[in-house]
Amino acid sequence: MSFFMAVISIAFPLFLLMDPIGNIPLFISILKDFHPRRQSYIIFRELIIALIVIILFNFIGEFLLSLIGIEQHTILIAGGIILFLIAIKMIFPGRRDPDVEGVDKEPFIVPLAIPLVAGPAVLAAVMLYSHQKSDQLVTITAIVLAWAASTLILLSSSYLKTLLGWRGIIACERLMGLLLTLIAVQMFLEGIEHFIQLSNTIDLLHN
């Protein structure tokens, strides 16, 4: 696999997990009382913080997974399950967490950077990818690419809200959830395939 395709194969799922389109209503609601220029500053600052946290987990995650001896098939199966659950939540969002609504002062780190951008799903996925891929340049490039795309969308949140409307934003989020479902199932099946291959190899060695 080429460097570009390897980067895209990680960046695209991370972008879906960051869910910038789904976060547009929350960002608009939280920052509605601030001047547009101040809104842009806050969004960019919070996204920089989120990027730092995600990259930090990329390195810590690889160390932790290596330390406890997690096998590749376990990572793939667990990652597929996690991505699938998040995808289902994107397709059938239900009610948003009330704790992130109605912020009456300028937000710092919580809730915009964490958990809306660098949420548990993104951090877990980064940990899994960091262990799965040996080339750190690939994972770091993918993280930055997904982050940059999310940043552009969130900085344009007011414009996109006017262009798409709430119904359009919801439709886009559900489409992203559908794509993430396909990626999750593929990752899960790859994990099963690796497990079967490992089991067959062990049986051959015993025989």
N, C-alpha and C positions, 0 to 999 in steps of 0.2 A: 504494500500500500504506500502511495506517495505521501510526502510530508503534508501536502495540501489536503488530501482526502482524509488523512489521519486527524488533522486539526478539525476539519468540518464534522467528522464523525463524533467528536466530543463537544465541539462548540454548539452544534445545533440542539442536542438534548439539554445542555446547560442553559441555553437561551430560552427554551421552552419552560424549563423549571423556574427560571427567574421571573417568568410570566409578566413581562413589562406591560403588555396590553391589558391583562387582567388587573394589574395594579394601578392603572390610570385613574379609575374612579376614587380609589383610596388616596392617592397622592393629591388629586384635585380637592377632595373633601378636607384633608388635613391642612393643606396649604392655602385654602380659599381666602383667608383673611390677610394674606401677605401680598405685597406689591409684586407684580410679575417678575421684575428683575431680581427681587429677593427670593422669589420662588425658584428661579433658575439656579441661583447661588446655593440654596439649601439642597436642592436635588443633586447638584453636581458634588457638593461636599459629602452628602450621605452616600452617594454611589462610590466615591473614592474610598470611604471607610469600608463599604461592603466589599470592594475589590481587595483591599488589604486583608480583610478577614478571610475571604475565600482563598487567596493565595497562601495564607498562613496555614489553613486547614489542608491545603494540597500537600505541603511538606510534612505537617504533623500526622496527617492521615496515613501516608505511606509508611512512616515509622511505626505507628501504632499497629497497623495491619500486619506488618512484617514481624513485629515483636510478638504478637499473639499467634502467629503462624497460620493465618487465614489462607486457604487454597483459592486458586483462580476460579474454579467452578462455584465455590461458595459465594465469592464476590459477585459473579455474574447472576446467579440465582437470586441472591438478596437484592442486588441492584435492580433486577427486573421487577421484583415484587414491589419495591419502594416506588419505582417510577410508575408502575401500573396504578398503585393506590393514589398517587398524586394526580395522574392523568384522569382517573375517574372523578376526583374532586374538581378538576378543571371543567370537565364535561357537565357534571351535576354539582355546581358550586354550593347550593344551599345558601345559608345566611352567613355573611361575613362576621369575623371576630369583632365583637363590640368594643374590645379593649383598644383597638387601633383607630377608632372613630372618635371624633369630637375632641381632638387635641387642642387645648386652649392656649398653648404657648409654642414657641419655636421648637420643633422636634430635633433631638440630637441622638444619633445612633439608633435609638428605639423610637418609633417602630419602622422608620423608612429604610435605614440600612439593614437592621436586624429586627424583625424577621422577614420583612416584605421582599427584600432583594436577596440578602445572604441568609436565607431561611434554612431550616433543618434539611429539607430535601436537596437543596443545592450543595450544602456542606457534605452531606452523606454521599452524594453523587461524585463530588470532587475527590473525596477520600477513596472511593471505589476506583475511579479512573486513574488516580495517581499510583495505585498499586498495580492496576492492570497494564498500564503503559509504562515501559521502562524509560522512554525518552521524556525527560522533564520539559524540554523545549516545546514539545508537542502539546502537553497539557497546559503549560503556562500561556502559550499562544492562543489555545482554544478558550481558556478562561477570559483572557483580555478581549478576544474577538466577540464572545457572547456578551461580555460586560459592555463593550463599546456599542453594540447594537441596542442593548437594553437602555443604555444612557441616552442615545439619540431619540428613542421612542418616548422615554419619560420626560426628557426636556421639551418634547413637542406635544406633551399630553393635552394642553389646552386646545391646540390646533386640531389634534386627532379627535378630540371629543366633539368639536364643531363639525369636522369632516364626516366622521362615522356615526356619531350619535351613540347613545347608550346601547341601543339594539345592535349596532354594528360592532361595538367593542365586545359585547357578550358573544356574538357570533364568531368573532376572531379568536376569542379565548377558547371556545369550545372546539374550533378547528385545530388549534394548537394542542389541546388535550387529546384529540383523536390521533394526531401525528405522534404524540408522546406515547400513547397506548401501543402503537405499532412498534416503536423502538423498545418499549418495555418487554413486549412479548418476544421480540427477536433476541434481546439480551437474556431472557429467561431460558429460551430454547438453546442458546449457545452454552449456557451454564449446564443444562442437562446433557448436552452432547459431550462437553468436556468431562463431566462426571462419568458417563458411560465409557468413554475412551480410557479414562484412568482406571476404572473397575476392570475393564477387559485386559489392560496391561498388567495389573496386579495378578489377575487370574492366570495369565500366561506365565508369569514369573513363578507362581506357586506350583504350576503344573510342570 
